[in-house]
Amino acid sequence: MSSVCSGYYTPEKAFVRGFTCPKPGGDQRAAFCCGFNDVKYCCDDPNSFFPYEYGYMWWLSVGALVGLSIAAVVLLAFLITVCVLCYLFIATKPSRLDSGLPLSAPETEPSPEPSHASGPQGFRRHFPNSKLDCANQPAEPERLFQRCFVATVSRVNDEGPS
């Protein structure tokens, strides 16, 4: 089995006459014409002939390297951004868990007359101190929101607004 490599011009514009593969005195397994339009040789792979010039292949390689370099820079910038954001997220976390809302039970008994105040101002009047008394319950480190108070209802106003 033999293959014929037709004549071609090298990149230096020198003409090379056609030859048959395998070349006399060469490897007998190199029975196929391989290479490019401007650089041909004998080899053992029937799919190694490329119908364009060798210089074109070089520019494809350079283009691939430039594309891969740009992709690597973008990936590196993404990884640096993720690392910086993770560091900022961890660095800005509080050192201890929040103990919950800063509320406290009222120290005085509410007035006996019905209260017709509505909204947050009426509710806030019954809780004058904004700190929550959590001394009687231990903190649970696994919980984000701690159970810090027990609501006690002393009286319910069934009359409603007048």
C-alpha positions in Angstrom: 0.0 0.0 0.0 1.4 3.4 -0.9 0.3 7.0 -1.0 1.4 9.8 -3.2 2.3 13.3 -1.9 1.9 15.8 -4.6 4.4 18.6 -5.2 4.1 21.7 -3.2 5.8 25.1 -2.4 7.4 25.5 1.0 6.9 28.7 3.1 10.2 29.9 1.6 8.6 29.5 -1.9 10.9 26.6 -2.9 9.2 23.9 -4.9 9.4 20.3 -3.6 8.6 17.6 -6.1 6.0 15.0 -5.3 7.0 11.7 -3.7 5.4 8.4 -2.7 5.1 7.0 0.8 6.8 5.0 2.2 10.0 6.6 1.0 12.7 4.2 -0.1 14.9 3.3 2.9 12.3 4.8 5.3 10.0 3.2 7.8 7.6 0.9 6.0 4.7 1.7 8.3 4.8 5.4 7.2 2.6 4.7 4.2 0.4 7.9 4.2 1.0 11.4 3.1 0.8 13.7 6.2 1.3 17.4 7.0 0.0 20.5 5.4 -0.2 22.0 1.9 3.2 23.6 2.4 4.9 20.9 4.5 4.4 17.3 3.6 5.9 14.1 5.0 5.2 10.4 5.3 3.6 9.0 8.5 1.5 6.0 9.7 -1.8 7.9 10.4 -4.2 8.2 7.5 -5.9 11.2 9.0 -2.9 13.4 9.5 -3.1 15.5 6.3 -4.5 19.0 6.8 -5.6 20.9 3.7 -4.2 24.3 4.7 -0.8 25.9 5.3 1.3 25.3 8.3 1.4 29.0 9.1 -2.4 29.0 9.5 -2.0 26.2 12.1 0.5 28.4 14.0 -2.0 31.3 14.1 -4.7 29.0 15.3 -2.4 27.9 18.2 -1.6 31.5 19.0 -5.3 32.4 19.0 -6.1 29.4 21.2 -3.3 30.5 23.7 -4.7 34.1 23.7 -8.2 32.9 24.3 -7.2 30.5 27.1 -5.1 33.3 28.7 -8.1 35.6 28.7 -10.3 32.8 30.2 -7.7 32.1 32.9 -7.5 35.8 33.8 -11.3 36.0 34.1 -11.4 32.8 36.2 -8.6 34.2 38.4 -10.5 37.5 38.9 -13.7 35.5 39.8 -11.9 33.4 42.3 -10.2 36.5 43.9 -13.6 38.2 44.1 -15.2 35.1 45.8 -12.3 34.9 48.3 -12.6 38.6 49.1 -16.4 38.4 49.6 -16.0 35.3 51.8 -13.4 37.1 53.9 -15.6 40.2 54.3 -18.6 38.0 55.2 -16.7 36.2 57.9 -14.9 39.3 59.2 -18.1 41.3 59.6 -20.0 38.7 61.5 -20.6 39.5 65.2 -18.3 37.7 67.6 -21.2 36.3 69.7 -24.8 35.4 68.9 -27.4 38.1 69.3 -29.6 37.5 72.4 -32.8 38.5 70.7 -35.0 41.6 70.8 -34.1 44.2 73.4 -37.4 44.1 75.3 -38.2 43.8 79.0 -41.3 43.1 81.0 -43.0 46.1 82.5 -42.1 47.0 86.1 -45.4 48.6 87.0 -48.9 47.3 86.7 -50.8 48.8 83.8 -53.5 51.4 84.6 -57.0 50.0 85.2 -58.7 52.3 82.7 -58.9 50.8 79.2 -56.3 51.9 76.7 -57.6 52.9 73.3 -54.1 53.7 71.9 -53.3 51.7 68.8 -50.1 51.1 66.9 -46.6 50.9 68.2 -46.9 53.9 70.5 -49.7 52.3 72.5 -47.8 49.0 72.7 -44.5 50.8 73.6 -46.2 52.5 76.6 -46.6 49.2 78.3 -42.8 48.4 77.8 -41.0 51.5 79.0 -37.6 49.8 79.3 -36.1 48.8 76.0 -33.7 46.1 77.4 -34.8 42.5 77.8 -34.3 40.6 81.0 -32.8 37.2 80.1 -31.0 36.5 83.4 -33.3 33.6 84.3 -32.7 31.6 81.1 -29.3 30.2 79.8 -28.2 31.1 76.3 -28.3 28.3 73.7 -25.2 28.7 71.4 -26.8 26.6 68.6 -29.8 29.0 68.3 -29.7 32.2 66.3 -32.7 33.7 68.0 -32.7 33.0 71.7 -35.8 32.5 73.9 -35.4 35.3 76.3 -38.8 36.1 77.7 -42.1 34.7 78.7 -45.2 36.9 78.1 -47.6 37.1 81.0 -51.1 38.5 80.3 -52.6 40.0 83.4 -55.8 41.4 81.9 -57.6 41.3 78.6 -59.6 44.2 77.3 -62.8 42.8 75.8 -64.5 46.1 75.5 -62.7 47.3 72.3 -62.6 50.9 71.1 -65.6 53.0 72.0 
